[in-house]
Amino acid sequence: MKDLKTRLFILLQHLLPQHLLSRLVGRLAASHTPMIKNLFINWFVRQYQIDMSQALEERPTAYRSFNAFFTRELKPGIRPIDTTPGSVVSPADGAISQLGQIDYGRIFQAKGRSYSLTALLGGDNKAAAPFLNGRFATIYLSPRDYHRVHMPIDGTLTRTVYVPGDLFSVNQATAEGVEHLFARNERLVAFFDTPLGPMAMVMVGAMIVAGIETVWSGVEAPRLRQPITQHFNKLPAPVVLKKGDEMGRFYLGSTVILLFGPDVMEWETSLTANSPVSLGNRIGMAED
């Protein structure tokens, strides 16, 4: 019965108008009308048992919109950032979907499925080259999680690529049932120079995700059907972010994928698929 429900869930996603549905939900989520936003927020708090005691503003209906509630700021000190020299920290609250080595240009997805590193980064072989045989970690943010994304390590932004695509759900059931899921969904790839060399952070869109926002450009939502690249290394003021600084946020839940080069770091051995992680917790260390 469970397998049948999963297959029907995936089939429904193929049939639904993914982008139209996401835009409609996005309009509702951005509404400032009290009746609409309060109904949506109160239902969400009950449905997902949201712990508002950690939020800077604890009253759910005090937020001007559902989007503002969903991306709510945490109280200072709630998520301490690991300060161990050479540590790599979780960029978000969530759970490890998969992590490990990038083998022969392929990234493990789930249950024997993998996808192309080059495809994930927008089809650019040159962009993928620094990460061949490197390390990846896929972190899933559930609806109840904190949805701001922070830096896992100090970094200077060099460029971004917004890659258009599908908007499948990114939960475990879909990851196990949809080929090349993360390399076919809409996504923003941000490339950074770090003390460990090149790093990429991939913010993956999903069904009814109303938008992806970054601290340097605001909402990233181009409507064109080809990848859009922006270069930041020639700006008068470079975008420099410290470990733990906010770099972006999701309007409704999704996934972050971290990429590092070979022989520069290793993930914590205690982490496996489905391991819970919290923003600021150490998830990896630089190699000696």
FIVO-528166 format. One line per 3 residues: number of its first residue (from 0); for each residue x, y, z of N, C-alpha, C. Coordinates in nm, 4 decimals. Layout:
# residues N
NUM> X Y Z X Y Z X Y Z; ...
//
This chain:
# residues 288
0> 0.0824 -0.1204 0.0000 0.0000 0.0000 0.0000 0.0867 0.1266 0.0000; 0.1936 0.1237 0.0814 0.2821 0.2401 0.0866 0.3472 0.2648 -0.0481; 0.3936 0.1571 -0.1162 0.4567 0.1725 -0.2472 0.3575 0.2274 -0.3486
3> 0.2320 0.1831 -0.3406 0.1299 0.2331 -0.4320 0.1053 0.3813 -0.4096; 0.0972 0.4243 -0.2835 0.0767 0.5657 -0.2527 0.1938 0.6495 -0.3040; 0.3140 0.5964 -0.2895 0.4325 0.6692 -0.3357 0.4289 0.6850 -0.4870
6> 0.3940 0.5768 -0.5578 0.3879 0.5840 -0.7044 0.2807 0.6819 -0.7501; 0.1671 0.6815 -0.6820 0.0606 0.7756 -0.7171 0.1017 0.9195 -0.6886; 0.1737 0.9396 -0.5776 0.2231 1.0727 -0.5419 0.3176 1.1257 -0.6494
9> 0.4071 1.0421 -0.6973 0.5025 1.0828 -0.8009 0.4311 1.1051 -0.9337; 0.3365 1.0167 -0.9670 0.2594 1.0338 -1.0905 0.1841 1.1656 -1.0898; 0.1244 1.1996 -0.9768 0.0507 1.3251 -0.9655 0.1415 1.4444 -0.9920
12> 0.2652 1.4381 -0.9447 0.3597 1.5477 -0.9673 0.3931 1.5640 -1.1154; 0.3984 1.4517 -1.1889 0.4217 1.4589 -1.3330 0.3038 1.5256 -1.4039; 0.1830 1.5053 -1.3511 0.0631 1.5540 -1.4185 0.0279 1.6978 -1.3839
15> 0.0647 1.7406 -1.2639 0.0283 1.8752 -1.2189 0.1049 1.9837 -1.2949; 0.0433 2.1007 -1.3153 0.1158 2.2161 -1.3718 0.2052 2.2767 -1.2627; 0.3264 2.2275 -1.2511 0.4123 2.2580 -1.1363 0.4371 2.4072 -1.1177
18> 0.4735 2.4756 -1.2264 0.5086 2.6172 -1.2138 0.3855 2.7034 -1.1866; 0.2742 2.6725 -1.2522 0.1513 2.7487 -1.2281 0.1062 2.7325 -1.0840; 0.1077 2.6092 -1.0343 0.0676 2.5832 -0.8963 0.1587 2.6573 -0.7996
21> 0.2885 2.6554 -0.8251 0.3835 2.7233 -0.7369 0.3626 2.8740 -0.7369; 0.3307 2.9318 -0.8542 0.3056 3.0763 -0.8605 0.1791 3.1137 -0.7837; 0.0758 3.0294 -0.7944 -0.0493 3.0576 -0.7232 -0.0280 3.0513 -0.5725
24> 0.0426 2.9480 -0.5271 0.0724 2.9366 -0.3848 0.1594 3.0539 -0.3401; 0.2516 3.0950 -0.4287 0.3379 3.2077 -0.3963 0.2602 3.3356 -0.3717; 0.1553 3.3578 -0.4482 0.0730 3.4777 -0.4288 0.0013 3.4732 -0.2941
27> -0.0517 3.3565 -0.2597 -0.1167 3.3426 -0.1297 -0.0167 3.3618 -0.0161; 0.1019 3.3040 -0.0316 0.2036 3.3122 0.0731 0.2538 3.4544 0.0935; 0.2459 3.5376 -0.0099 0.2921 3.6763 0.0001 0.1820 3.7723 0.0434
30> 0.0591 3.7229 0.0547 -0.0545 3.8096 0.0871 -0.0411 3.8701 0.2262; -0.0759 3.9986 0.2369 -0.0777 4.0682 0.3651 -0.2195 4.0754 0.4234; -0.3172 4.0190 0.3529 -0.4554 4.0215 0.4002 -0.4678 3.9362 0.5266
33> -0.5072 3.9949 0.6402 -0.5068 3.9205 0.7669 -0.5820 3.7887 0.7613; -0.7005 3.7868 0.6999 -0.7792 3.6640 0.6977 -0.7059 3.5522 0.6245; -0.6394 3.5856 0.5146 -0.5687 3.4852 0.4349 -0.4421 3.4381 0.5055
36> -0.3585 3.5337 0.5429 -0.2275 3.4948 0.5992 -0.2430 3.4302 0.7357; -0.3379 3.4754 0.8187 -0.3562 3.4157 0.9514 -0.4122 3.2747 0.9421; -0.5041 3.2520 0.8502 -0.5582 3.1183 0.8303 -0.4475 3.0217 0.7888
39> -0.3672 3.0653 0.6946 -0.2565 2.9842 0.6424 -0.1537 2.9577 0.7527; -0.1149 3.0609 0.8267 -0.0128 3.0471 0.9319 -0.0617 2.9567 1.0443; -0.1839 2.9796 1.0932 -0.2352 2.9005 1.2050 -0.2485 2.7532 1.1683
42> -0.2936 2.7266 1.0465 -0.3024 2.5868 1.0016 -0.1641 2.5231 0.9988; -0.0660 2.5964 0.9475 0.0696 2.5445 0.9345 0.1308 2.5139 1.0711; 0.1112 2.6034 1.1669 0.1651 2.5826 1.3023 0.1071 2.4562 1.3639
45> -0.0244 2.4359 1.3460 -0.0881 2.3152 1.3999 -0.0435 2.1899 1.3252; -0.0422 2.1972 1.1944 -0.0116 2.0803 1.1123 0.1297 2.0278 1.1378; 0.2269 2.1202 1.1505 0.3667 2.0796 1.1617 0.4242 2.1008 1.3019
48> 0.3383 2.1376 1.3966 0.3800 2.1521 1.5363 0.5051 2.2397 1.5480; 0.4943 2.3597 1.4938 0.6061 2.4535 1.4922 0.6358 2.5048 1.6326; 0.7616 2.5008 1.6701 0.8065 2.5524 1.7999 0.8382 2.7008 1.7852
51> 0.7422 2.7844 1.8221 0.7601 2.9286 1.8068 0.8446 2.9889 1.9180; 0.8784 2.9121 2.0211 0.9580 2.9669 2.1312 1.0994 3.0019 2.0861; 1.1443 2.9453 1.9741 1.2780 2.9750 1.9232 1.2808 3.0992 1.8337
54> 1.1639 3.1448 1.7912 1.1563 3.2577 1.6982 1.1721 3.3908 1.7711; 1.2332 3.4859 1.7041 1.2488 3.6190 1.7622 1.1124 3.6798 1.7910; 1.0179 3.6619 1.6995 0.8782 3.7009 1.7201 0.7979 3.5729 1.7380
57> 0.7507 3.5498 1.8614 0.6861 3.4224 1.8939 0.5399 3.4157 1.8516; 0.4762 3.5283 1.8248 0.3342 3.5284 1.7885 0.3197 3.5020 1.6391; 0.2639 3.3892 1.6000 0.2570 3.3545 1.4577 0.1853 3.4597 1.3733
60> 0.0742 3.5111 1.4211 -0.0030 3.6042 1.3388 0.0536 3.7457 1.3391; 0.1625 3.7695 1.4116 0.2259 3.9023 1.4090 0.3027 3.9245 1.2789; 0.3307 3.8182 1.2052 0.4063 3.8315 1.0809 0.3173 3.8881 0.9708
63> 0.3746 3.9712 0.8853 0.2961 4.0438 0.7856 0.2444 3.9534 0.6740; 0.3036 3.8357 0.6569 0.2610 3.7425 0.5530 0.3060 3.6030 0.5935; 0.2549 3.5027 0.5222 0.3016 3.3669 0.5479 0.4497 3.3553 0.5160
66> 0.4951 3.4193 0.4087 0.6376 3.4145 0.3737 0.7239 3.4684 0.4870; 0.6808 3.5792 0.5477 0.7575 3.6368 0.6590 0.7602 3.5408 0.7779; 0.6481 3.4755 0.8051 0.6429 3.3752 0.9118 0.7343 3.2577 0.8788
69> 0.7285 3.2114 0.7557 0.8026 3.0914 0.7173 0.9531 3.1136 0.7253; 0.9971 3.2337 0.6958 1.1404 3.2658 0.6998 1.1748 3.3428 0.8275; 1.1017 3.3160 0.9330 1.1159 3.3887 1.0596 1.2583 3.3812 1.1131
72> 1.3008 3.4877 1.1748 1.4338 3.4962 1.2358 1.4329 3.4267 1.3714; 1.5425 3.3600 1.4031 1.5563 3.2952 1.5325 1.6106 3.3928 1.6361; 1.5890 3.3611 1.7625 1.6455 3.4423 1.8696 1.7976 3.4330 1.8674
75> 1.8665 3.5408 1.9026 2.0130 3.5370 1.9048 2.0643 3.4252 1.9957; 2.1636 3.3520 1.9473 2.2259 3.2479 2.0273 2.1568 3.1137 2.0239; 2.0402 3.1047 1.9598 1.9669 2.9777 1.9532 2.0464 2.8728 1.8751
78> 2.1184 2.9153 1.7716 2.1984 2.8246 1.6900 2.3458 2.8684 1.6946; 2.4196 2.8289 1.7992 2.5617 2.8658 1.8052 2.6392 2.8030 1.6904; 2.7341 2.8773 1.6376 2.8143 2.8320 1.5239 2.9447 2.7708 1.5753
81> 2.9741 2.6481 1.5342 3.0981 2.5817 1.5755 3.2183 2.6645 1.5303; 3.3084 2.6928 1.6224 3.4236 2.7788 1.5917 3.5542 2.7015 1.5813; 3.5475 2.5687 1.5792 3.6687 2.4886 1.5662 3.7405 2.5251 1.4363
84> 3.8711 2.5581 1.4415 3.9429 2.5903 1.3178 3.9321 2.4755 1.2163; 3.8977 2.5101 1.0930 3.8859 2.4098 0.9875 3.7527 2.3394 0.9811; 3.6595 2.3761 1.0703 3.5303 2.3070 1.0698 3.4399 2.3586 0.9582
87> 3.3568 2.2688 0.9080 3.2501 2.3009 0.8137 3.1199 2.2762 0.8884; 3.0296 2.3746 0.8891 2.9083 2.3616 0.9691 2.7865 2.3444 0.8787; 2.6820 2.2909 0.9371 2.5576 2.2758 0.8626 2.5039 2.4133 0.8251
90> 2.4626 2.4318 0.6994 2.4103 2.5619 0.6583 2.2647 2.5840 0.6981; 2.2005 2.4802 0.7510 2.0577 2.4912 0.7795 2.0151 2.3851 0.8794; 1.8943 2.4016 0.9312 1.8287 2.2941 1.0043 1.7702 2.1970 0.9024
93> 1.7755 2.0692 0.9314 1.7176 1.9729 0.8394 1.7673 1.8333 0.8679; 1.7815 1.7554 0.7631 1.8314 1.6187 0.7754 1.9184 1.5870 0.6548; 2.0226 1.5093 0.6768 2.1065 1.4647 0.5671 2.0252 1.3716 0.4775
96> 2.0164 1.4056 0.3515 1.9562 1.3144 0.2544 2.0608 1.2113 0.2117; 2.1764 1.2611 0.1656 2.2913 1.1759 0.1333 2.4164 1.2611 0.1479; 2.5301 1.1974 0.1684 2.6586 1.2668 0.1640 2.7672 1.1658 0.1331
99> 2.8786 1.2167 0.0808 2.9883 1.1262 0.0480 3.0773 1.1839 -0.0592; 3.1340 1.0968 -0.1416 3.2276 1.1357 -0.2460 3.1560 1.1461 -0.3802; 3.2002 1.2404 -0.4608 3.1511 1.2539 -0.5978 3.2339 1.1590 -0.6843
102> 3.1749 1.0488 -0.7269 3.2474 0.9437 -0.7984 3.2259 0.9538 -0.9490; 3.3363 0.9729 -1.0206 3.3319 0.9754 -1.1673 3.2278 1.0755 -1.2186; 3.2201 1.1879 -1.1503 3.1292 1.2931 -1.1940 2.9834 1.2669 -1.1638
105> 2.9544 1.1699 -1.0752 2.8169 1.1361 -1.0395 2.7956 1.1588 -0.8901; 2.6746 1.2037 -0.8547 2.6366 1.2282 -0.7164 2.5237 1.1330 -0.6800; 2.5407 1.0628 -0.5696 2.4397 0.9660 -0.5270 2.3136 1.0380 -0.4807
108> 2.1985 0.9896 -0.5282 2.0699 1.0498 -0.4920 1.9949 0.9654 -0.3891; 1.9599 0.8427 -0.4258 1.8900 0.7515 -0.3341 1.8621 0.6211 -0.4048; 1.8699 0.5098 -0.3312 1.8289 0.3776 -0.3813 1.8811 0.3476 -0.5218
111> 2.0112 0.3591 -0.5395 2.0704 0.3256 -0.6682 2.0605 0.4330 -0.7743; 2.0007 0.5445 -0.7421 1.9900 0.6554 -0.8376 2.1036 0.7545 -0.8144; 2.1552 0.8085 -0.9228 2.2564 0.9133 -0.9147 2.2299 1.0129 -1.0265
114> 2.3015 1.1244 -1.0221 2.2842 1.2255 -1.1258 2.4181 1.2907 -1.1548; 2.4230 1.3617 -1.2652 2.5480 1.4201 -1.3138 2.5828 1.5488 -1.2393; 2.7069 1.5570 -1.1928 2.7583 1.6799 -1.1330 2.7494 1.7950 -1.2325
117> 2.7884 1.7702 -1.3544 2.7858 1.8754 -1.4574 2.6441 1.9249 -1.4811; 2.5478 1.8325 -1.4883 2.4088 1.8727 -1.5079 2.3586 1.9556 -1.3909; 2.3947 1.9165 -1.2691 2.3532 1.9914 -1.1506 2.3973 2.1368 -1.1588
120> 2.5191 2.1595 -1.2110 2.5762 2.2941 -1.2159 2.5408 2.3690 -1.3439; 2.4405 2.3201 -1.4166 2.3911 2.3922 -1.5328 2.4512 2.3486 -1.6639; 2.5205 2.2342 -1.6673 2.5757 2.1817 -1.7911 2.7129 2.2353 -1.8269
123> 2.7824 2.2964 -1.7319 2.9121 2.3590 -1.7574 3.0232 2.2674 -1.7068; 3.0940 2.2016 -1.7986 3.2027 2.1105 -1.7602 3.3140 2.1821 -1.6845; 3.3436 2.3057 -1.7255 3.4488 2.3821 -1.6590 3.4119 2.4117 -1.5142
126> 3.2843 2.4422 -1.4885 3.2395 2.4693 -1.3518 3.2456 2.3438 -1.2665; 3.2217 2.2278 -1.3283 3.2198 2.1022 -1.2542 3.3596 2.0501 -1.2220; 3.4594 2.0862 -1.3038 3.5929 2.0270 -1.2928 3.6542 2.0343 -1.1529
129> 3.6452 2.1475 -1.0802 3.7082 2.1533 -0.9468 3.6479 2.0584 -0.8450; 3.5285 2.0048 -0.8737 3.4591 1.9211 -0.7756 3.4645 1.7725 -0.8099; 3.5276 1.7366 -0.9214 3.5385 1.5958 -0.9579 3.6139 1.5199 -0.8480
132> 3.5574 1.4090 -0.8053 3.6128 1.3265 -0.6967 3.6166 1.3996 -0.5628; 3.5398 1.5085 -0.5533 3.5320 1.5830 -0.4292 3.4248 1.5285 -0.3365; 3.3696 1.6152 -0.2524 3.2719 1.5744 -0.1529 3.1408 1.6497 -0.1731
135> 3.0297 1.5802 -0.1454 2.8983 1.6437 -0.1532 2.8183 1.6106 -0.0281; 2.7262 1.6975 0.0064 2.6282 1.6708 0.1121 2.4961 1.7319 0.0678; 2.3914 1.6531 0.0762 2.2565 1.6979 0.0409 2.1752 1.7076 0.1689
138> 2.1230 1.8265 0.1980 2.0498 1.8519 0.3218 1.9066 1.8912 0.2883; 1.8130 1.8147 0.3402 1.6706 1.8376 0.3146 1.6096 1.9192 0.4272; 1.5413 2.0272 0.3914 1.4711 2.1114 0.4868 1.3235 2.0762 0.4817
141> 1.2708 2.0220 0.5890 1.1287 1.9865 0.5931 1.0457 2.1120 0.6183; 0.9140 2.1047 0.5970 0.8306 2.2239 0.6189 0.8422 2.2836 0.7580; 0.8717 2.2023 0.8600 0.8743 2.2558 0.9962 1.0079 2.3193 1.0321
144> 1.1081 2.3067 0.9471 1.2418 2.3555 0.9803 1.2546 2.5070 0.9622; 1.3580 2.5612 1.0228 1.4030 2.6995 0.9990 1.4510 2.7080 0.8541; 1.4075 2.8128 0.7815 1.4325 2.8131 0.6372 1.5246 2.9232 0.5871
147> 1.6095 2.9717 0.6744 1.7188 3.0564 0.6257 1.8427 2.9688 0.6107; 1.9211 2.9982 0.5086 2.0402 2.9183 0.4766 2.1633 3.0039 0.5049; 2.2614 2.9455 0.5732 2.3788 3.0193 0.6186 2.5064 2.9578 0.5608
150> 2.6146 3.0287 0.5762 2.7422 2.9831 0.5213 2.8027 2.8723 0.6079; 2.8478 2.7634 0.5451 2.9134 2.6561 0.6205 3.0600 2.6854 0.6513; 3.1143 2.7874 0.5864 3.2555 2.8227 0.5981 3.2701 2.9644 0.5425
153> 3.3769 3.0346 0.5771 3.4007 3.1670 0.5183 3.4085 3.1557 0.3664; 3.3535 3.2542 0.2959 3.3601 3.2475 0.1509 3.3390 3.3817 0.0835; 3.3959 3.3956 -0.0350 3.3760 3.5128 -0.1205 3.3031 3.4679 -0.2460
156> 3.1876 3.5262 -0.2717 3.1058 3.4884 -0.3858 3.1759 3.5259 -0.5165; 3.1822 3.4305 -0.6096 3.2429 3.4586 -0.7399 3.1389 3.4685 -0.8512; 3.0393 3.3794 -0.8484 2.9347 3.3863 -0.9504 2.8160 3.3012 -0.9071
159> 2.7028 3.3245 -0.9714 2.5845 3.2410 -0.9503 2.5310 3.1977 -1.0867; 2.4643 3.0842 -1.0871 2.3950 3.0369 -1.2075 2.2549 2.9967 -1.1654; 2.1544 3.0597 -1.2255 2.0162 3.0182 -1.2003 1.9763 2.9251 -1.3129
162> 1.9427 2.8004 -1.2771 1.9129 2.6977 -1.3771 1.7628 2.6688 -1.3742; 1.6901 2.6953 -1.4820 1.5471 2.6640 -1.4851 1.5247 2.5137 -1.4891; 1.4070 2.4713 -1.4507 1.3791 2.3280 -1.4532 1.2435 2.2951 -1.3953
165> 1.2263 2.1683 -1.3587 1.1012 2.1207 -1.3012 1.0895 2.1650 -1.1554; 0.9758 2.1319 -1.0962 0.9536 2.1646 -0.9550 0.8918 2.0447 -0.8833; 0.9594 1.9305 -0.8938 0.9157 1.8141 -0.8178 0.9385 1.8390 -0.6691
168> 0.8599 1.7716 -0.5861 0.8900 1.7672 -0.4434 1.0290 1.7090 -0.4248; 1.0952 1.7439 -0.3139 1.2304 1.6924 -0.2903 1.2372 1.6071 -0.1639; 1.1229 1.5551 -0.1194 1.1258 1.4680 -0.0027 1.1846 1.3319 -0.0392
171> 1.2002 1.2454 0.0604 1.2693 1.1191 0.0385 1.1973 1.0308 -0.0625; 1.0652 1.0295 -0.0580 0.9893 0.9451 -0.1506 1.0156 0.9850 -0.2946; 1.0183 1.1143 -0.3220 1.0432 1.1609 -0.4581 1.1877 1.1389 -0.4974
174> 1.2803 1.1576 -0.4036 1.4220 1.1338 -0.4324 1.4450 0.9880 -0.4726; 1.3692 0.8968 -0.4137 1.3841 0.7555 -0.4459 1.3122 0.7173 -0.5749; 1.2174 0.8021 -0.6202 1.1349 0.7636 -0.7337 1.1504 0.8438 -0.8611
177> 1.2232 0.9569 -0.8570 1.2379 1.0428 -0.9752 1.3842 1.0479 -1.0155; 1.4129 1.0070 -1.1385 1.5502 1.0078 -1.1876 1.6063 1.1498 -1.1940; 1.7329 1.1638 -1.1525 1.8069 1.2905 -1.1686 1.7328 1.4084 -1.1044
180> 1.6661 1.3843 -0.9925 1.5773 1.4843 -0.9329 1.6437 1.6204 -0.9157; 1.7583 1.6242 -0.8479 1.8188 1.7534 -0.8137 1.8832 1.8216 -0.9340; 1.9118 1.7447 -1.0379 1.9690 1.8024 -1.1593 1.8619 1.8384 -1.2617
183> 1.7358 1.8179 -1.2270 1.6282 1.8564 -1.3196 1.5371 1.9625 -1.2590; 1.5388 1.9775 -1.1254 1.4588 2.0833 -1.0634 1.5241 2.2190 -1.0821; 1.4439 2.3225 -1.0800 1.4942 2.4606 -1.0815 1.5868 2.4802 -0.9627
186> 1.6953 2.5562 -0.9819 1.7933 2.5706 -0.8737 1.8817 2.6931 -0.8947; 1.9369 2.7412 -0.7843 2.0360 2.8477 -0.7865 2.1677 2.7892 -0.7386; 2.2724 2.8030 -0.8188 2.4058 2.7558 -0.7826 2.4913 2.8772 -0.7495
189> 2.5450 2.8810 -0.6280 2.6336 2.9907 -0.5863 2.7739 2.9352 -0.5658; 2.8710 2.9937 -0.6357 3.0108 2.9502 -0.6267 3.0884 3.0462 -0.5372; 3.1693 2.9892 -0.4486 3.2480 3.0690 -0.3547 3.3937 3.0260 -0.3569
192> 3.4826 3.1218 -0.3340 3.6212 3.0924 -0.2982 3.6280 3.0853 -0.1467; 3.6889 2.9786 -0.0937 3.6942 2.9582 0.0508 3.8345 2.9153 0.0915; 3.8636 2.9093 0.2216 3.9936 2.8580 0.2653 4.0189 2.7137 0.2225
195> 3.9136 2.6407 0.1849 3.9283 2.5037 0.1368 3.9207 2.4942 -0.0151; 3.9356 2.6086 -0.0809 3.9260 2.6095 -0.2267 3.7835 2.6366 -0.2721; 3.7510 2.6023 -0.3963 3.6159 2.6293 -0.4473 3.5091 2.5528 -0.3688
198> 3.3973 2.6181 -0.3473 3.2805 2.5558 -0.2870 3.1575 2.6001 -0.3648; 3.0647 2.5097 -0.3845 2.9370 2.5455 -0.4453 2.8254 2.5142 -0.3474; 2.7294 2.6051 -0.3393 2.6069 2.5822 -0.2625 2.4917 2.5869 -0.3621
201> 2.4161 2.4775 -0.3684 2.3062 2.4663 -0.4637 2.1761 2.4701 -0.3854; 2.0943 2.5723 -0.4099 1.9632 2.5850 -0.3481 1.8605 2.5341 -0.4483; 1.7983 2.4216 -0.4158 1.7106 2.3519 -0.5101 1.5659 2.3898 -0.4847
204> 1.4987 2.4364 -0.5885 1.3562 2.4662 -0.5799 1.2749 2.3383 -0.5775; 1.1460 2.3506 -0.5451 1.0604 2.2321 -0.5345 0.9151 2.2726 -0.5531; 0.8283 2.1720 -0.5545 0.6856 2.1949 -0.5691 0.6367 2.2949 -0.4659
207> 0.5660 2.3962 -0.5105 0.5069 2.5080 -0.4360 0.6079 2.5907 -0.3577; 0.7376 2.5745 -0.3848 0.8351 2.6690 -0.3295 0.8145 2.8018 -0.4015; 0.7787 2.9040 -0.3258 0.7382 3.0301 -0.3860 0.8552 3.1186 -0.4254
210> 0.9766 3.0811 -0.3894 1.0904 3.1619 -0.4296 1.2161 3.1264 -0.3537; 1.3300 3.1647 -0.4117 1.4609 3.1536 -0.3487 1.5173 3.2942 -0.3410; 1.5684 3.3314 -0.2254 1.6200 3.4668 -0.2054 1.7634 3.4587 -0.1565
213> 1.8473 3.5521 -0.2010 1.9838 3.5625 -0.1510 2.0048 3.6992 -0.0877; 2.1064 3.7085 -0.0017 2.1319 3.8349 0.0675 2.1932 3.9376 -0.0264; 2.2470 3.8934 -0.1402 2.3120 3.9891 -0.2305 2.2215 4.0351 -0.3448
216> 2.1193 3.9574 -0.3801 2.0362 3.9943 -0.4953 1.8878 3.9957 -0.4662; 1.8458 3.9590 -0.3465 1.7028 3.9496 -0.3186 1.6439 3.8240 -0.3812; 1.5161 3.8309 -0.4200 1.4474 3.7144 -0.4764 1.5062 3.6811 -0.6126
219> 1.5422 3.5532 -0.6282 1.6019 3.5049 -0.7529 1.4961 3.4217 -0.8250; 1.4301 3.4809 -0.9223 1.3228 3.4079 -0.9899 1.3093 3.4490 -1.1364; 1.4131 3.4301 -1.2187 1.4013 3.4637 -1.3603 1.3020 3.3721 -1.4298
222> 1.2313 3.4250 -1.5286 1.1314 3.3468 -1.6003 1.1860 3.2881 -1.7309; 1.3087 3.3212 -1.7666 1.3658 3.2687 -1.8898 1.3921 3.1200 -1.8762; 1.3962 3.0502 -1.9881 1.4104 2.9054 -1.9854 1.5521 2.8600 -2.0169
225> 1.6494 2.9463 -1.9934 1.7881 2.9049 -2.0060 1.8654 2.9553 -1.8844; 1.9773 2.8890 -1.8516 2.0541 2.9310 -1.7339 2.0980 3.0766 -1.7430; 2.0989 3.1437 -1.6290 2.1414 3.2832 -1.6201 2.2604 3.2904 -1.5253
228> 2.3732 3.3400 -1.5756 2.4952 3.3499 -1.4956 2.5213 3.4950 -1.4580; 2.5565 3.5181 -1.3326 2.5973 3.6502 -1.2859 2.7349 3.6385 -1.2224; 2.8249 3.7291 -1.2585 2.9604 3.7290 -1.2036 2.9714 3.8372 -1.0961
231> 3.0386 3.8031 -0.9870 3.0496 3.8939 -0.8745 3.1940 3.9312 -0.8415; 3.2903 3.8691 -0.9099 3.4303 3.8931 -0.8726 3.4848 4.0254 -0.9260; 3.4051 4.0981 -1.0047 3.4517 4.2271 -1.0544 3.3750 4.3441 -0.9939
234> 3.2927 4.3162 -0.8954 3.2170 4.4230 -0.8319 3.3093 4.5111 -0.7480; 3.2762 4.6401 -0.7341 3.3577 4.7275 -0.6485 3.3658 4.6764 -0.5051; 3.2562 4.6224 -0.4556 3.2533 4.5679 -0.3194 3.2190 4.4190 -0.3270
237> 3.3166 4.3310 -0.3073 3.2898 4.1874 -0.3177 3.1930 4.1401 -0.2099; 3.1214 4.0322 -0.2388 3.0306 3.9712 -0.1421 3.1114 3.8726 -0.0595; 3.1451 3.9138 0.0628 3.2260 3.8309 0.1533 3.1389 3.7928 0.2722
240> 3.1246 3.6621 0.2948 3.0406 3.6129 0.4027 3.1228 3.5241 0.4957; 3.1006 3.5391 0.6239 3.1700 3.4593 0.7240 3.0892 3.3336 0.7569; 3.1563 3.2348 0.8124 3.0887 3.1134 0.8555 2.9744 3.1496 0.9502
243> 2.8561 3.1026 0.9175 2.7390 3.1312 0.9989 2.6555 3.2475 0.9504; 2.7111 3.3313 0.8600 2.6331 3.4423 0.8046 2.5196 3.3882 0.7168; 2.4060 3.4574 0.7178 2.2975 3.4190 0.6284 2.3385 3.4449 0.4833
246> 2.3088 3.3487 0.3953 2.3339 3.3695 0.2518 2.2051 3.3664 0.1693; 2.0984 3.3082 0.2214 1.9739 3.3042 0.1457 1.8630 3.2404 0.2260; 1.7482 3.2262 0.1613 1.6335 3.1651 0.2278 1.5377 3.1076 0.1242
249> 1.4603 3.0086 0.1692 1.3575 2.9466 0.0857 1.2205 2.9951 0.1303; 1.1337 3.0249 0.0331 0.9931 3.0481 0.0627 0.9188 2.9176 0.0368; 0.9093 2.8397 0.1402 0.8640 2.7006 0.1498 0.9830 2.6081 0.1280
252> 0.9694 2.4851 0.1803 1.0850 2.3996 0.2025 1.1525 2.3431 0.0802; 1.2780 2.3056 0.0945 1.3502 2.2474 -0.0171 1.4802 2.1839 0.0297; 1.5855 2.1970 -0.0524 1.7100 2.1234 -0.0308 1.8306 2.2110 -0.0633
255> 1.9379 2.1915 0.0146 2.0665 2.2563 -0.0125 2.1702 2.1472 -0.0380; 2.2492 2.1636 -0.1434 2.3572 2.0698 -0.1739 2.4893 2.1450 -0.1643; 2.5828 2.0918 -0.0847 2.7168 2.1490 -0.0706 2.8148 2.0668 -0.1522
258> 2.9054 2.1349 -0.2211 3.0089 2.0690 -0.2998 3.1453 2.1257 -0.2632; 3.2417 2.0359 -0.2387 3.3807 2.0736 -0.2153 3.4700 1.9922 -0.3087; 3.5933 2.0397 -0.3270 3.6890 1.9699 -0.4114 3.7465 1.8464 -0.3435
261> 3.8311 1.7715 -0.4155 3.8909 1.6500 -0.3597 4.0019 1.6813 -0.2593; 4.0125 1.5957 -0.1575 4.1255 1.5974 -0.0632 4.1391 1.7267 0.0152; 4.0268 1.7947 0.0395 4.0333 1.9175 0.1196 3.9557 1.9061 0.2497
264> 3.8574 1.8171 0.2557 3.7773 1.8025 0.3768 3.7130 1.6651 0.3786; 3.6636 1.6270 0.4971 3.5890 1.5023 0.5140 3.4673 1.5292 0.6013; 3.3584 1.4602 0.5711 3.2379 1.4722 0.6521 3.2549 1.3982 0.7843
267> 3.1837 1.4404 0.8852 3.1845 1.3717 1.0133 3.1385 1.2266 0.9941; 3.2096 1.1337 1.0516 3.1794 0.9920 1.0314 3.0466 0.9513 1.0944; 2.9980 1.0291 1.1890 2.8708 0.9964 1.2550 2.7502 1.0262 1.1667
270> 2.7700 1.1015 1.0578 2.6578 1.1417 0.9729 2.6292 1.0367 0.8669; 2.5026 1.0015 0.8534 2.4564 0.9097 0.7498 2.3251 0.9637 0.6952; 2.2688 0.8932 0.5969 2.1384 0.9329 0.5438 2.0361 0.9387 0.6565
273> 1.9585 1.0468 0.6581 1.8524 1.0738 0.7560 1.9041 1.1269 0.8894; 2.0353 1.1489 0.9038 2.0850 1.2103 1.0267 2.0317 1.3532 1.0391; 1.9720 1.3899 1.1530 1.9276 1.5283 1.1703 2.0478 1.6212 1.1874
276> 2.0372 1.7425 1.1351 2.1424 1.8424 1.1520 2.0777 1.9746 1.1906; 2.1536 2.0569 1.2603 2.1084 2.1901 1.2990 2.2088 2.2935 1.2499; 2.1585 2.4072 1.2120 2.2439 2.5180 1.1703 2.3572 2.5386 1.2696
279> 2.4802 2.5447 1.2193 2.5948 2.5758 1.3036 2.6656 2.4558 1.3590; 2.6004 2.3378 1.3571 2.6677 2.2169 1.4036 2.7774 2.1748 1.3074; 2.8878 2.1228 1.3606 2.9959 2.0776 1.2737 2.9526 1.9523 1.1981
282> 2.9689 1.9558 1.0644 2.9366 1.8387 0.9821 3.0590 1.7892 0.9047; 3.1686 1.8641 0.9101 3.2900 1.8235 0.8398 3.4103 1.8974 0.8931; 3.5300 1.8485 0.8534 3.6559 1.9100 0.8950 3.7535 1.9137 0.7781
285> 3.8337 2.0200 0.7755 3.9400 2.0282 0.6765 4.0407 1.9149 0.6979; 4.0919 1.8627 0.5879 4.1961 1.7608 0.6002 4.3276 1.8269 0.6356; 4.4108 1.7558 0.7100 4.5412 1.8082 0.7496 4.6340 1.8184 0.6284
//
